Amino acid sequence: MEKKQAFRPLDALSSLWRNHSYVFVFVVLLVIYAITIEATGKTFNTGHISAILSSQNTVIVGSMAIGQALVIITGQIDLSVGSGMVLTAGVTSLVFNLTGSVPLTILAALATGVLLGTINGVLVAYAKMPPFIVTLGTMLIFRSLALWAVRLIPASITGSPSSQFALDSTKPGYNWLRMQFGTGSIKLGSFAIPYVSILFIVILILFVLIATKTKYGKSVYAVGSNAKAAGLAGVSVQRVKASVFIVTGLLVGVAAIIQECKVGNVTPATSGMSFEMYSIAAVVLGGIAMAGGRGNVLGVLFGALSYATVVFIIVSIPALGADIQNTFQGLVLILVILVQTAGPSIRERFRRKRVTS
C-alpha cells in the first residue's frame, strides 16, 4: 500500500507560481496601479480596469503577441509585426475608402497580413534564413512601403492630408466600424467590456485550444523542444516553422482592423513603433520561454495586461517625464523576468536542503 504524501504548502505554492506566475505578476501590478491612483487623490474603479482591457498594449499588441508566442515556442522570433501592422492598416484604410464595404475591408486586412506572414515564413523555413535577419529586413521594408505609399497616393484616397491612412467618415460603414465596434462596449452594471477586448479574448481562447488540444499545437511545441526529434517523429518541421509566421500575419491583420476601428487612422512614420518589442515583452511576461518548446498561450493575456498596466502606472506618476518612461518599462520587465527565472532555482535549493537535512 502506497504511503500518502503529506501536503506541503510551500511545494504547492511553488508549483502554482511555476505554472501560473503570469497571473501573480498581473495581480501585483494591478495592486500597484491602484495604489498609485489612490496616491494622486483619485479613486481606483472599474473604469481603470476597462481602460486597461481596451488599451492598445492589450488589444492591438496582445493580438500580435498571440502569434509571436507561437513563433517563439518554435524557437524563432518575428521583429516585423509592428511594421506589418502599419502596412496592413494602410491597405485596410485604402480598401474601405475605395469600396465602403466592411466585409471587403476585413478580408483585405486579413489577406494582407497573411501575405506578409507568408513572406517571412517562406524565407525562414524554406530558404533557411535566420528568422532574426529575415524579420529585421521585412520590418524595414514594410514600414518603408507604408511611408512611400502614404506620400504617393492622393489624400482623397488615403483619407487624410497629413501623411496618415484614415477611414473615410463619409462612407456608410464608418459608423459601425468606429462608433459601434471600435469604441463601443457591453455594459455589465457599472463595468464596461469594450468590443475590441471581447474580440481579443475570443481569439486568445481559440488559439489556447489550438495550442493545447490539436495535433498542430502539439507539433508547434515539439518543433520548439527538439526540431530534429520532431522531424524523426513525422512532423513536417519546415511546414510548422513557416505556418507560425503565416498565423502571426493573420493576427497582424486582426491587429490592423482593431487599430483602424479603435483609433481610426495609422501614421506610418510613428504608429506601431516598438510594437514588436512590446509583443515580445507580453510573451515573456506571459511565462513563455524564449528558448522555445515551453509556455502557455493563455499567459499572453496576462502578459499583455501586465505590460499595459505597467504603462498606466508610469503615466499615472506625474514626476516621471516622457523621456524616462521607457527606462522604467525596461526595469519592470527585467525585474519580473528575474523573479520568474530565479524562482525555480531558489525552490530547488530549498528542496535539496530539505532532502539533505
Beta strands, then each sheet from edge to edge (+ up, - down):
strand 1: 165-166
strand 2: 185-188
strand 3: 191-194
strand 4: 265-266
sheet 1: 1+ 4-
sheet 2: 2+ 3-
end
